[in-house]
């Protein structure tokens, strides 16, 4: 049976003709009609596409050819593409080498050179304790000790040229760039390219706050603090403004009354330099002096390093791509998705760029027979409000992914209804609990879900459900979308 839908007068949806409407699907039909008639939908754009995984054909559509902003559901496309093209066991490697010679006194008469591979998990303690920045620093410090280096008569160089130097998409918003979710990516990222500012509230509402500390220390960071104190319980309303490669940051907004160390996360201006400076400071604290400067190679065209003259010391190997994709989707880390889209580009022998990675991604899905008309993508994470794609495109890609050998690696990172991630709440006691898995997406005017479920009679389906510009609160919209998604799980299909 093919389910079809079309819009009739007053925005109501007639889902099935009277002769082919199965009695068991009336609840779904009614929920769609109710959603379409919601006053908050009147000025919005929305759509729904459902694909059979078995046939890879669309079995239900409502505005499924409408181009909509997908927000973070785009990460599902980026991670599935990366897993298909790079393989679930793909690993990044960050290497340390040196030029010149080490004399009998332990003096390195040459440079230390770190070469990044675009690893988004490098020093990412939030992903795994074994990736903590301290452990990464210790790993390379121990290697230098084993090499017998006691002094460095040269520079510390970070080669980040595997990617281009454009850390963030030009289509991202100014208000996002200085915050942790606007951190972007680099050929050598570190600590997920973020730091934390800890604020102390004033004793009075409207009073000025104090910056208690910044962790980790970011060399050269200048923070202009205009954050004020608001009523207790008002939460985090702080924005940090700033652009890549500029150490000047401006914080505005409010924190709640009574906060002594209120954490707000920001984006590191220059991750390769930050890593090199952090490592250099650590060496100095351990008595290993460096006489040169810190240099970063941002673009492969500017690198004059002769690879044949490098002497290998050590390398850091990332977790498998499966684990990186897992964190990308479950926690929705933008910098990871941006790294993946550039890695896709770099894996084809190019300097990793967002534009090239997107082109390769879309070419892959075209080759698999997916219609990419109406698709315009400007990043890998979905943070840009300029992104748009059709519901049919996204659901079709998910259906094809479900029949690919990487599917188990991909799906395990998707939040599970009533259990994990962004779907933890709202599905308890429903048919979708522990059954429906989906990547969610959220921007100020966007709420989106894309994933999988198993229907009441055991049919595997993929779906994409996006609403743009809803009139009402995001909490209200989410509740209504959850109800409709649960009715998808309750369908009975031939």
C-alpha positions in Angstrom: 0.0 0.0 0.0 1.3 3.5 -0.8 0.2 6.2 1.5 -0.3 9.6 -0.2 -1.4 13.0 1.0 -2.4 16.4 -0.3 -3.5 19.7 1.0 -7.1 20.7 0.8 -9.0 23.9 1.7 -8.2 25.5 5.1 -4.9 23.7 5.2 -6.4 20.3 6.3 -4.9 17.1 5.0 -7.0 14.3 3.4 -4.6 11.5 4.0 -6.4 8.5 2.6 -9.5 8.2 0.3 -12.4 6.5 2.1 -11.9 3.2 0.2 -8.3 2.6 1.2 -8.0 4.1 4.7 -7.1 1.2 7.0 -9.0 1.5 10.3 -5.8 1.0 12.2 -4.3 4.2 10.7 -7.1 6.5 11.5 -5.2 7.8 14.5 -2.3 8.8 12.3 -4.6 10.4 9.8 -6.3 12.5 12.6 -2.9 13.5 14.1 -1.7 14.8 10.8 -5.0 16.7 10.3 -4.7 18.1 13.8 -1.1 19.2 13.2 -1.9 20.8 9.9 -4.8 22.7 11.5 -2.8 24.0 14.4 -2.9 27.8 14.6 0.9 27.9 15.0 1.3 26.3 11.6 -0.6 28.9 9.8 2.4 31.0 8.8 5.0 28.2 9.0 6.5 25.9 6.4 6.6 22.2 7.2 6.7 18.8 5.7 6.9 15.1 6.4 8.4 12.2 4.3 8.2 8.5 5.1 10.2 5.9 3.2 10.0 2.2 3.3 13.5 0.8 4.0 12.7 -2.4 2.2 11.7 -0.8 -1.1 13.6 2.5 -0.6 10.4 4.2 -1.9 8.5 7.1 -0.4 5.2 5.8 1.1 3.9 9.0 2.5 4.6 12.6 1.8 3.3 16.0 2.9 5.2 18.9 1.3 8.1 16.5 0.9 9.5 18.4 -2.0 9.6 21.7 -0.1 13.0 23.0 0.6 13.3 23.6 4.4 16.1 24.5 6.8 17.2 21.2 8.5 19.2 22.4 11.4 21.2 19.6 13.0 19.4 16.8 11.2 22.0 17.6 8.6 24.6 15.9 10.9 22.8 12.6 10.1 23.7 13.1 6.4 27.3 14.1 7.1 28.0 11.2 9.4 26.4 8.6 7.2 28.4 9.9 4.3 31.6 9.9 6.2 31.0 6.3 7.4 30.3 5.2 3.9 33.3 6.9 2.2 35.9 6.6 5.0 34.8 3.4 6.7 33.7 2.9 10.3 37.2 2.0 11.4 38.8 5.1 10.0 41.2 6.8 12.4 42.9 10.2 12.5 46.6 10.5 13.3 48.4 13.5 14.8 52.2 13.2 14.5 55.2 14.7 16.2 58.5 14.9 14.3 61.6 17.1 14.4 64.1 18.6 11.9 67.8 18.9 12.5 69.9 16.9 15.0 69.9 16.0 18.7 73.4 16.4 20.1 75.0 14.4 22.9 73.8 17.0 25.5 70.1 16.6 24.4 69.9 19.8 22.5 67.7 19.7 19.5 69.1 21.9 16.9 66.0 22.1 14.9 62.3 22.4 15.1 59.5 20.3 16.7 56.7 19.8 14.2 53.2 18.6 14.9 51.1 17.6 11.9 47.4 17.5 12.3 45.0 15.4 10.4 41.8 17.2 11.2 41.0 15.0 14.2 38.0 16.5 16.0 38.5 14.3 19.1 42.1 15.4 19.7 42.2 16.3 23.4 38.5 15.9 23.7 38.0 14.9 27.3 34.2 15.4 26.9 34.2 12.5 24.5 36.3 10.1 26.6 38.5 10.5 29.7 41.4 8.9 27.8 41.3 11.8 25.4 41.9 14.5 28.1 44.1 17.4 27.1 46.5 16.5 30.0 46.9 12.9 28.7 47.6 14.1 25.1 50.2 16.6 26.4 51.8 13.9 28.6 51.9 11.5 25.7 54.0 13.8 23.5 56.1 15.0 26.4 57.1 11.4 27.3 58.0 10.8 23.7 60.3 13.8 23.7 61.9 12.5 26.9 62.5 9.1 25.3 64.1 10.8 22.3 66.6 12.4 24.7 65.5 16.0 24.0 66.4 18.4 26.9 66.4 21.7 25.1 64.9 22.9 21.8 67.1 25.4 19.8 64.3 26.0 17.3 60.6 26.5 16.9 57.5 24.7 17.7 55.5 24.4 14.5 52.0 23.1 14.0 51.2 22.0 10.4 47.4 22.4 10.2 47.4 22.5 6.4 45.4 19.3 5.9 42.3 21.7 6.0 41.9 25.2 4.6 42.1 28.0 7.1 38.4 28.9 6.9 37.4 27.6 10.3 33.7 28.4 10.1 31.1 28.6 7.3 30.6 32.1 5.9 26.9 31.4 6.3 27.1 31.1 10.1 25.6 33.9 12.2 27.7 36.5 14.0 26.0 35.7 17.3 27.1 32.1 17.1 30.8 32.5 16.3 32.2 33.2 19.7 30.3 30.5 21.5 31.3 26.9 21.8 28.7 25.7 19.3 30.3 28.1 16.7 33.8 26.9 17.3 34.3 25.5 13.7 37.2 23.2 12.8 40.9 23.3 12.0 43.5 21.0 10.6 44.6 20.6 14.3 41.7 21.0 16.7 42.2 20.6 20.4 39.8 20.3 23.4 36.9 20.5 20.9 38.1 24.0 20.2 36.4 25.4 23.2 37.2 26.9 26.6 35.1 27.9 29.6 34.6 31.2 31.3 33.4 31.1 34.9 31.3 34.1 36.1 30.4 35.2 39.6 27.0 36.9 39.9 26.5 40.2 41.7 24.5 40.3 45.0 21.8 42.4 43.3 19.7 41.9 40.1 21.1 44.1 37.4 24.6 44.2 39.0 27.8 43.5 37.1 29.3 40.1 37.1 33.0 39.1 37.7 35.1 36.7 35.6 36.5 34.2 38.1 38.6 32.2 35.8 39.1 30.8 32.3 39.8 27.2 31.7 41.8 26.1 29.9 44.1 29.1 29.8 43.9 30.7 26.3 47.1 32.7 25.5 46.4 36.3 24.6 42.6 36.1 25.2 41.1 39.5 25.9 37.5 39.2 27.3 35.4 42.3 27.6 32.7 41.4 30.2 29.3 43.1 30.0 27.3 40.2 31.6 24.8 41.2 34.2 23.0 39.5 37.0 19.4 38.4 36.5 16.8 36.8 38.8 17.6 33.4 40.3 16.7 30.5 38.1 16.9 32.4 34.8 19.7 30.2 33.6 22.4 30.8 31.0 21.5 33.8 28.8 25.1 34.7 27.9 26.5 35.1 24.4 30.2 35.5 23.6 31.0 37.5 20.5 34.2 37.1 18.5 35.6 35.8 15.2 38.2 33.2 14.4 41.9 34.2 14.8 41.0 37.2 16.9 41.8 37.0 20.6 39.3 39.8 21.5 36.0 38.5 22.9 32.9 40.3 24.2 30.5 38.7 26.6 26.9 39.9 27.0 23.7 38.7 28.6 22.8 37.5 32.1 23.5 34.8 34.6 21.3 34.0 37.6 21.5 35.5 41.0 23.4 33.4 43.5 25.8 31.9 40.9 29.4 31.7 42.2 31.1 29.9 39.3 28.7 30.0 36.4 30.2 28.2 33.4 29.8 29.6 29.9 31.6 27.9 27.0 33.3 29.8 24.2 35.2 29.1 21.0 39.0 29.1 21.0 40.1 31.7 18.5 43.1 29.8 17.0 43.2 26.1 18.0 46.5 25.1 16.4 48.3 28.1 18.1 46.5 27.3 21.3 47.7 23.7 21.3 51.3 24.7 20.4 51.4 27.4 23.1 49.9 25.0 25.7 52.5 22.4 24.9 55.3 24.9 24.9 54.3 26.2 28.3 54.2 22.6 29.6 57.7 21.9 28.3 59.0 25.0 30.0 57.4 24.0 33.3 59.2 20.7 33.0 62.6 22.3 32.4 62.7 21.8 28.7 63.5 25.3 27.3 62.6 26.4 23.8 64.5 29.3 22.1 62.4 29.8 19.0 58.9 30.9 18.3 55.5 29.3 17.8 54.5 29.0 14.1 51.4 27.6 12.5 51.1 26.5 8.9 47.5 27.1 7.9 47.6 26.4 4.2 49.3 23.6 2.3 50.4 26.1 -0.4 52.5 27.9 2.2 54.2 24.9 3.7 57.9 24.5 2.9 58.5 21.5 5.1 60.5 18.8 3.4 58.8 15.6 4.6 61.8 13.5 3.8 63.9 15.5 6.4 61.5 14.8 9.2 62.4 12.5 12.1 59.4 10.8 13.6 59.0 10.9 17.4 55.4 9.9 18.2 51.8 9.9 17.0 48.4 10.1 18.6 45.7 7.9 17.1 42.0 8.9 17.4 39.2 6.5 18.3 37.5 4.9 15.3 35.2 7.0 13.2 32.2 5.0 14.6 32.9 6.6 18.0 33.4 10.0 16.5 30.1 9.8 14.5 28.4 8.5 17.7 29.3 11.7 19.6 28.6 13.9 16.6 25.0 12.7 16.5 24.1 11.9 20.1 25.5 15.2 21.6 25.2 17.2 18.3 28.7 18.6 18.3 29.0 21.1 15.4 32.8 21.1 15.3 32.9 17.3 14.8 30.5 17.5 11.8 32.6 20.3 10.3 35.7 18.2 10.7 34.0 15.3 9.0 32.9 17.3 5.9 36.4 18.6 5.4 37.9 15.1 6.0 35.7 13.8 3.2 37.3 16.4 1.0 40.9 15.7 2.2 40.4 12.0 1.7 40.1 12.7 -2.0 43.6 14.2 -2.2 42.6 17.8 -1.7 43.2 20.4 0.9 40.1 19.8 3.0 37.4 22.4 2.4 33.7 22.6 3.3 32.6 23.3 -0.3 34.5 20.4 -1.7 33.3 18.0 1.0 29.7 19.0 0.4 30.1 18.4 -3.4 31.5 15.0 -2.8 28.7 14.2 -0.4 26.0 15.2 -2.8 27.7 13.4 -5.7 27.6 10.2 -3.6 23.8 10.4 -3.0 23.2 11.3 -6.7 25.1 8.2 -7.7 22.7 6.2 -5.4 19.7 7.7 -7.2 18.7 10.4 -4.8 17.1 13.5 -6.2 19.1 16.5 -5.0 16.9 19.2 -6.5 16.1 21.9 -3.9 19.2 21.0 -1.9 21.6 23.8 -0.9 24.1 23.0 1.8 26.7 25.3 3.3 28.2 23.4 6.2 28.4 19.9 7.7 26.6 20.6 11.0 23.4 22.4 10.1 24.2 25.5 12.1 23.8 27.8 9.0 20.2 29.0 8.6 20.9 29.2 4.9 20.9 25.4 4.5 17.9 23.9 2.9 16.9 20.5 1.7 13.8 18.6 0.8 12.2 16.1 3.2 12.2 13.5 0.4 15.9 13.9 -0.1 16.8 13.4 3.6 14.4 10.5 4.2 15.6 8.8 1.0 19.2 9.1 2.1 18.3 7.6 5.4 16.5 4.7 3.8 19.5 3.9 1.6 21.8 4.2 4.6 19.7 1.6 6.4 20.5 -0.9 3.7 24.2 -0.1 3.8 26.7 -2.2 5.8 27.6 0.8 7.9 24.1 1.1 9.3 24.6 -0.4 12.7 27.6 1.9 13.2 25.5 4.9 12.1 22.3 4.2 14.0 23.9 3.6 17.4 24.7 7.3 17.6 21.1 8.4 17.1 19.1 9.3 20.2 16.6 6.7 21.3 13.0 7.7 22.1 12.5 7.8 25.9 16.0 6.8 26.5 18.9 9.0 25.3 20.0 12.3 23.9 17.5 14.8 22.7 14.7 12.1 22.6 15.1 11.2 26.3 12.0 13.0 27.3 8.5 12.9 25.8 8.1 9.3 24.8 7.8 7.4 28.0 5.0 4.8 27.8 4.4 5.3 24.1 4.7 3.0 21.1 7.9 4.8 20.1 9.7 4.2 23.4 13.0 2.3 22.8 11.9 1.9 19.1 12.1 5.2 17.4 15.7 6.6 16.8 16.3 10.0 15.3 18.6 13.0 15.0 17.0 16.1 16.1 17.6 19.7 14.9 17.0 23.0 16.6 17.5 26.6 15.6 15.6 29.6 16.7 13.0 29.1 13.9 13.5 25.4 13.2 12.5 22.2 14.8 13.4 19.0 12.9 13.7 15.2 13.4 15.1 12.6 11.0 15.5 8.9 11.7 13.9 5.5 11.9 11.2 3.6 13.5 9.5 0.2 13.3 5.7 0.3 12.7 3.1 -1.6 14.6 3.3 -4.5 12.2 7.0 -4.7 12.0 7.8 -2.6 8.9 11.1 -0.7 9.0 10.8 2.9 7.9 12.9 6.1 7.6 11.3 9.5 8.0 12.1 13.2 8.0 9.9 15.8 9.7 10.8 19.5 9.7 9.0 22.6 10.7 10.2 26.2 10.0 8.9 29.4 11.5 6.3 28.0 13.9 4.2 30.6 15.8 4.4 29.4 19.4 7.0 28.1 21.9 9.5 25.4 20.9 8.3 23.3 23.8 4.7 23.4 22.5 5.9 22.5 19.0 8.1 19.6 20.2 5.2 18.1 22.1 3.0 18.2 19.0 5.8 16.8 16.8 6.4 14.0 19.3 2.7 13.0 19.1 2.8 12.8 15.3 6.1 10.8 15.3 4.6 8.4 17.8 1.6 7.9 15.4 4.2 7.0 12.7 5.4 4.2 14.9 1.8 3.1 15.4 1.1 2.7 11.6 0.1 -0.6 10.1 1.5 -0.9 6.6 1.1 -3.6 3.9 
